[in-house]
Amino acid sequence: MRGYCSNNQAEETAILKTLEQLQEMETPRGGRAAIYTDSKVTLDSLKNHDIRGYLIEKIRNWFLHLTTLNWTIHFRWVKKHTEIEGNEVADKSRKKQPKMMKI
């Protein structure tokens, strides 16, 4: 994988990693989770099944897998820069990545 990605790819990767972590949690009957993101593009992409990007498909597959394990997962949008700790950490780490060059 390249050493850089777009903002949307960074958001999608964060959601994917979160879903992967949920499986590691020891819960006998699944669980409940809310995943917050400030990326409307990502949430809209997940809803639109005509969009078949690699990361979007991986998120969908993990979501379906977790629902078979009795997980209830909700995706929620939050406004950017609202001082939500996890969102601010994600924004700061994304800003440390090199910017993609536009051609």
C-alpha positions as CSV (number, residue, x, y, z in Angstrom):
1,M,0.0,0.0,0.0
2,R,1.2,3.5,-0.7
3,G,2.4,5.8,2.0
4,Y,-0.5,8.2,1.5
5,C,-4.2,8.2,0.9
6,S,-7.1,10.6,0.4
7,N,-9.2,11.9,3.3
8,N,-12.0,9.5,2.3
9,Q,-9.7,6.5,2.2
10,A,-8.4,7.5,5.6
11,E,-11.9,7.6,7.0
12,E,-12.8,4.3,5.3
13,T,-9.7,2.7,6.7
14,A,-10.5,3.9,10.2
15,I,-14.0,2.5,10.0
16,L,-12.7,-0.8,8.6
17,K,-10.2,-1.1,11.4
18,T,-12.9,-0.4,14.0
19,L,-15.1,-3.2,12.6
20,E,-12.1,-5.6,12.7
21,Q,-11.5,-4.7,16.4
22,L,-15.1,-5.4,17.3
23,Q,-14.7,-9.1,16.4
24,E,-11.8,-9.3,18.9
25,M,-14.1,-8.2,21.7
26,E,-15.2,-11.1,24.0
27,T,-19.0,-11.0,23.9
28,P,-21.1,-14.1,24.1
29,R,-24.0,-12.7,22.2
30,G,-22.5,-10.0,20.0
31,G,-22.8,-6.5,21.1
32,R,-23.8,-3.0,20.2
33,A,-21.6,-0.3,18.6
34,A,-21.9,3.1,17.2
35,I,-19.3,4.3,14.8
36,Y,-19.0,8.1,14.3
37,T,-17.4,9.7,11.3
38,D,-17.3,13.2,9.9
39,S,-17.2,11.8,6.4
40,K,-20.6,12.2,4.7
41,V,-19.0,10.8,1.5
42,T,-18.2,7.6,3.2
43,L,-21.6,7.2,4.8
44,D,-23.3,8.0,1.5
45,S,-21.1,5.5,-0.3
46,L,-22.0,2.7,2.2
47,K,-25.7,3.4,1.5
48,N,-25.4,3.5,-2.2
49,H,-24.9,-0.2,-3.4
50,D,-23.9,1.0,-6.9
51,I,-20.6,2.2,-5.3
52,R,-18.2,-0.8,-5.2
53,G,-14.9,0.7,-4.0
54,Y,-12.5,-1.7,-2.5
55,L,-12.6,-0.3,1.1
56,I,-16.4,0.3,0.9
57,E,-16.9,-3.3,0.0
58,K,-14.6,-4.5,2.8
59,I,-16.6,-2.4,5.3
60,R,-19.9,-3.8,4.0
61,N,-18.5,-7.4,4.3
62,W,-17.3,-6.8,7.8
63,F,-20.6,-5.3,8.8
64,L,-22.5,-8.3,7.4
65,H,-20.1,-10.7,9.1
66,L,-20.5,-9.0,12.5
67,T,-24.3,-9.0,12.2
68,T,-24.1,-12.8,11.8
69,L,-22.3,-12.7,15.2
70,N,-25.3,-10.8,16.6
71,W,-23.6,-7.4,16.6
72,T,-25.8,-4.3,16.2
73,I,-23.8,-1.5,14.5
74,H,-24.9,2.0,13.8
75,F,-23.1,4.5,11.7
76,R,-23.5,8.2,12.7
77,W,-22.3,11.4,11.1
78,V,-20.7,14.1,13.3
79,K,-19.7,17.6,12.2
80,K,-16.0,18.2,11.7
81,H,-14.0,19.8,14.5
82,T,-16.6,19.3,17.2
83,E,-14.0,18.4,19.8
84,I,-15.0,14.8,19.9
85,E,-11.8,13.2,21.2
86,G,-11.6,10.2,18.8
87,N,-12.5,12.3,15.8
88,E,-9.9,14.9,16.7
89,V,-7.3,12.2,17.0
90,A,-8.2,10.8,13.6
91,D,-8.0,14.3,12.0
92,K,-4.6,15.0,13.6
93,S,-3.1,11.7,12.4
94,R,-4.5,12.2,8.9
95,K,-2.9,15.6,8.7
96,K,0.5,14.1,9.5
97,Q,0.3,12.0,6.3
98,P,1.9,13.5,3.2
99,K,-0.6,15.2,0.9
100,M,-1.5,13.6,-2.4
101,M,-0.3,15.5,-5.4
102,K,-2.9,16.7,-7.8
103,I,-2.0,16.2,-11.5
